[in-house]
Amino acid sequence: MGLSTLLIIILVILLIGAVPSWPHARNWGYGPSGVLGLALLIVVILALMGRL
């Protein structure tokens, strides 16, 4: 398993955990999931370009 695949899996798990509908994250708003979504998007783009 490559580094990019591992990063994508970890970021997806973190993104699911930061969704505001979960009880522990309800008062966080969309900030954490937005930041993690952006990080996931950057990692996917870098992996597709072959730079990661």
A tleap script that builds the chain and sets N, CA, C and O, in Angstrom:
source leaprc.protein.ff14SB
mol = sequence {
  NMET GLY LEU SER THR LEU LEU ILE ILE ILE
  LEU VAL ILE LEU LEU ILE GLY ALA VAL PRO
  SER TRP PRO HIE ALA ARG ASN TRP GLY TYR
  GLY PRO SER GLY VAL LEU GLY LEU ALA LEU
  LEU ILE VAL VAL ILE LEU ALA LEU MET GLY
  ARG CLEU
}
set mol.1.N position { 0.853 -1.170 0.000 }
set mol.1.CA position { 0.000 0.000 0.000 }
set mol.1.C position { 0.901 1.237 0.000 }
set mol.1.O position { 1.830 1.342 0.802 }
set mol.2.N position { 0.620 2.149 -0.891 }
set mol.2.CA position { 1.436 3.341 -1.016 }
set mol.2.C position { 1.097 4.391 0.027 }
set mol.2.O position { 0.090 4.301 0.730 }
set mol.3.N position { 1.946 5.367 0.104 }
set mol.3.CA position { 1.759 6.447 1.066 }
set mol.3.C position { 0.510 7.248 0.752 }
set mol.3.O position { -0.218 7.638 1.664 }
set mol.4.N position { 0.251 7.499 -0.522 }
set mol.4.CA position { -0.923 8.292 -0.881 }
set mol.4.C position { -2.215 7.557 -0.527 }
set mol.4.O position { -3.172 8.186 -0.075 }
set mol.5.N position { -2.259 6.262 -0.719 }
set mol.5.CA position { -3.445 5.485 -0.369 }
set mol.5.C position { -3.689 5.517 1.132 }
set mol.5.O position { -4.827 5.650 1.582 }
set mol.6.N position { -2.635 5.398 1.887 }
set mol.6.CA position { -2.751 5.447 3.347 }
set mol.6.C position { -3.228 6.814 3.815 }
set mol.6.O position { -4.080 6.898 4.700 }
set mol.7.N position { -2.696 7.885 3.237 }
set mol.7.CA position { -3.137 9.234 3.597 }
set mol.7.C position { -4.603 9.452 3.257 }
set mol.7.O position { -5.340 10.054 4.037 }
set mol.8.N position { -5.028 8.969 2.103 }
set mol.8.CA position { -6.426 9.131 1.705 }
set mol.8.C position { -7.347 8.389 2.659 }
set mol.8.O position { -8.391 8.917 3.040 }
set mol.9.N position { -6.985 7.184 3.049 }
set mol.9.CA position { -7.808 6.407 3.983 }
set mol.9.C position { -7.901 7.101 5.339 }
set mol.9.O position { -8.983 7.186 5.921 }
set mol.10.N position { -6.786 7.591 5.837 }
set mol.10.CA position { -6.783 8.283 7.133 }
set mol.10.C position { -7.615 9.552 7.073 }
set mol.10.O position { -8.379 9.831 7.997 }
set mol.11.N position { -7.481 10.332 5.996 }
set mol.11.CA position { -8.254 11.565 5.883 }
set mol.11.C position { -9.744 11.302 5.735 }
set mol.11.O position { -10.552 12.075 6.250 }
set mol.12.N position { -10.127 10.242 5.052 }
set mol.12.CA position { -11.545 9.906 4.925 }
set mol.12.C position { -12.121 9.522 6.286 }
set mol.12.O position { -13.232 9.928 6.626 }
set mol.13.N position { -11.386 8.756 7.052 }
set mol.13.CA position { -11.850 8.373 8.395 }
set mol.13.C position { -11.989 9.595 9.293 }
set mol.13.O position { -12.967 9.716 10.030 }
set mol.14.N position { -11.011 10.506 9.237 }
set mol.14.CA position { -11.095 11.734 10.029 }
set mol.14.C position { -12.244 12.620 9.573 }
set mol.14.O position { -12.907 13.253 10.394 }
set mol.15.N position { -12.483 12.665 8.265 }
set mol.15.CA position { -13.577 13.474 7.733 }
set mol.15.C position { -14.921 12.943 8.198 }
set mol.15.O position { -15.811 13.725 8.534 }
set mol.16.N position { -15.084 11.621 8.223 }
set mol.16.CA position { -16.332 11.031 8.700 }
set mol.16.C position { -16.522 11.325 10.191 }
set mol.16.O position { -17.646 11.570 10.632 }
set mol.17.N position { -15.448 11.303 10.963 }
set mol.17.CA position { -15.543 11.588 12.390 }
set mol.17.C position { -15.824 13.043 12.702 }
set mol.17.O position { -16.303 13.351 13.793 }
set mol.18.N position { -15.543 13.947 11.777 }
set mol.18.CA position { -15.739 15.375 12.024 }
set mol.18.C position { -17.058 15.905 11.480 }
set mol.18.O position { -17.329 17.101 11.589 }
set mol.19.N position { -17.877 15.045 10.900 }
set mol.19.CA position { -19.168 15.490 10.369 }
set mol.19.C position { -20.022 16.007 11.521 }
set mol.19.O position { -20.151 15.329 12.541 }
set mol.20.N position { -20.614 17.210 11.375 }
set mol.20.CA position { -21.358 17.828 12.489 }
set mol.20.C position { -22.606 17.078 12.932 }
set mol.20.O position { -23.170 17.419 13.972 }
set mol.21.N position { -23.064 16.075 12.193 }
set mol.21.CA position { -24.275 15.370 12.617 }
set mol.21.C position { -24.007 14.391 13.757 }
set mol.21.O position { -24.942 13.937 14.416 }
set mol.22.N position { -22.740 14.064 13.991 }
set mol.22.CA position { -22.419 13.167 15.096 }
set mol.22.C position { -22.566 13.929 16.417 }
set mol.22.O position { -22.257 15.119 16.467 }
set mol.23.N position { -23.024 13.283 17.475 }
set mol.23.CA position { -23.277 13.984 18.745 }
set mol.23.C position { -22.039 14.669 19.330 }
set mol.23.O position { -22.154 15.758 19.891 }
set mol.24.N position { -20.870 14.059 19.211 }
set mol.24.CA position { -19.687 14.666 19.810 }
set mol.24.C position { -19.185 15.869 19.024 }
set mol.24.O position { -18.367 16.633 19.537 }
set mol.25.N position { -19.659 16.061 17.775 }
set mol.25.CA position { -19.170 17.146 16.936 }
set mol.25.C position { -20.270 18.139 16.568 }
set mol.25.O position { -20.081 18.966 15.676 }
set mol.26.N position { -21.384 18.068 17.228 }
set mol.26.CA position { -22.529 18.896 16.837 }
set mol.26.C position { -22.265 20.390 17.010 }
set mol.26.O position { -22.731 21.188 16.197 }
set mol.27.N position { -21.539 20.781 18.034 }
set mol.27.CA position { -21.311 22.208 18.272 }
set mol.27.C position { -20.044 22.729 17.591 }
set mol.27.O position { -19.699 23.897 17.768 }
set mol.28.N position { -19.348 21.906 16.826 }
set mol.28.CA position { -18.135 22.338 16.134 }
set mol.28.C position { -18.437 23.127 14.876 }
set mol.28.O position { -17.622 23.947 14.452 }
set mol.29.N position { -19.593 22.896 14.273 }
set mol.29.CA position { -19.914 23.519 12.993 }
set mol.29.C position { -19.246 22.765 11.854 }
set mol.29.O position { -18.870 21.602 11.997 }
set mol.30.N position { -19.106 23.440 10.730 }
set mol.30.CA position { -18.539 22.787 9.548 }
set mol.30.C position { -17.041 23.025 9.398 }
set mol.30.O position { -16.454 22.578 8.413 }
set mol.31.N position { -16.413 23.703 10.329 }
set mol.31.CA position { -14.988 24.009 10.229 }
set mol.31.C position { -14.090 22.795 10.118 }
set mol.31.O position { -13.332 22.698 9.153 }
set mol.32.N position { -14.137 21.861 11.063 }
set mol.32.CA position { -13.244 20.704 10.989 }
set mol.32.C position { -13.464 19.839 9.753 }
set mol.32.O position { -12.501 19.382 9.138 }
set mol.33.N position { -14.715 19.614 9.388 }
set mol.33.CA position { -14.960 18.781 8.213 }
set mol.33.C position { -14.564 19.507 6.937 }
set mol.33.O position { -14.156 18.873 5.964 }
set mol.34.N position { -14.681 20.829 6.931 }
set mol.34.CA position { -14.256 21.597 5.765 }
set mol.34.C position { -12.755 21.567 5.576 }
set mol.34.O position { -12.265 21.434 4.455 }
set mol.35.N position { -12.023 21.691 6.673 }
set mol.35.CA position { -10.560 21.649 6.611 }
set mol.35.C position { -10.084 20.263 6.201 }
set mol.35.O position { -9.186 20.134 5.369 }
set mol.36.N position { -10.676 19.233 6.776 }
set mol.36.CA position { -10.291 17.867 6.414 }
set mol.36.C position { -10.685 17.532 4.978 }
set mol.36.O position { -9.965 16.811 4.287 }
set mol.37.N position { -11.821 18.050 4.532 }
set mol.37.CA position { -12.226 17.845 3.145 }
set mol.37.C position { -11.260 18.501 2.174 }
set mol.37.O position { -10.941 17.936 1.128 }
set mol.38.N position { -10.794 19.698 2.521 }
set mol.38.CA position { -9.806 20.384 1.692 }
set mol.38.C position { -8.490 19.621 1.671 }
set mol.38.O position { -7.868 19.489 0.617 }
set mol.39.N position { -8.063 19.120 2.816 }
set mol.39.CA position { -6.831 18.327 2.868 }
set mol.39.C position { -6.971 17.052 2.042 }
set mol.39.O position { -6.032 16.659 1.350 }
set mol.40.N position { -8.127 16.407 2.106 }
set mol.40.CA position { -8.372 15.207 1.311 }
set mol.40.C position { -8.334 15.531 -0.179 }
set mol.40.O position { -7.771 14.768 -0.964 }
set mol.41.N position { -8.924 16.643 -0.570 }
set mol.41.CA position { -8.915 17.053 -1.969 }
set mol.41.C position { -7.501 17.311 -2.469 }
set mol.41.O position { -7.156 16.916 -3.583 }
set mol.42.N position { -6.685 17.965 -1.663 }
set mol.42.CA position { -5.296 18.242 -2.037 }
set mol.42.C position { -4.508 16.948 -2.182 }
set mol.42.O position { -3.742 16.794 -3.133 }
set mol.43.N position { -4.687 16.019 -1.252 }
set mol.43.CA position { -3.967 14.741 -1.326 }
set mol.43.C position { -4.392 13.944 -2.555 }
set mol.43.O position { -3.551 13.332 -3.213 }
set mol.44.N position { -5.688 13.945 -2.873 }
set mol.44.CA position { -6.166 13.222 -4.052 }
set mol.44.C position { -5.599 13.839 -5.325 }
set mol.44.O position { -5.168 13.115 -6.222 }
set mol.45.N position { -5.593 15.161 -5.413 }
set mol.45.CA position { -5.045 15.828 -6.596 }
set mol.45.C position { -3.550 15.526 -6.736 }
set mol.45.O position { -3.079 15.235 -7.835 }
set mol.46.N position { -2.804 15.592 -5.632 }
set mol.46.CA position { -1.383 15.280 -5.692 }
set mol.46.C position { -1.133 13.830 -6.081 }
set mol.46.O position { -0.185 13.533 -6.807 }
set mol.47.N position { -1.986 12.925 -5.596 }
set mol.47.CA position { -1.820 11.508 -5.943 }
set mol.47.C position { -2.116 11.277 -7.418 }
set mol.47.O position { -1.439 10.484 -8.073 }
set mol.48.N position { -3.122 11.965 -7.939 }
set mol.48.CA position { -3.445 11.801 -9.359 }
set mol.48.C position { -2.375 12.397 -10.266 }
set mol.48.O position { -2.147 11.903 -11.371 }
set mol.49.N position { -1.727 13.445 -9.805 }
set mol.49.CA position { -0.662 14.073 -10.587 }
set mol.49.C position { 0.652 13.305 -10.467 }
set mol.49.O position { 1.595 13.575 -11.211 }
set mol.50.N position { 0.724 12.358 -9.544 }
set mol.50.CA position { 1.925 11.561 -9.359 }
set mol.50.C position { 3.006 12.246 -8.542 }
set mol.50.O position { 4.168 11.845 -8.598 }
set mol.51.N position { 2.649 13.252 -7.800 }
set mol.51.CA position { 3.622 13.990 -6.993 }
set mol.51.C position { 3.676 13.518 -5.543 }
set mol.51.O position { 4.449 14.046 -4.744 }
set mol.52.N position { 2.874 12.547 -5.212 }
set mol.52.CA position { 2.848 12.066 -3.824 }
set mol.52.C position { 3.143 10.591 -3.797 }
set mol.52.O position { 3.170 9.987 -2.726 }
savepdb mol mol.pdb
quit
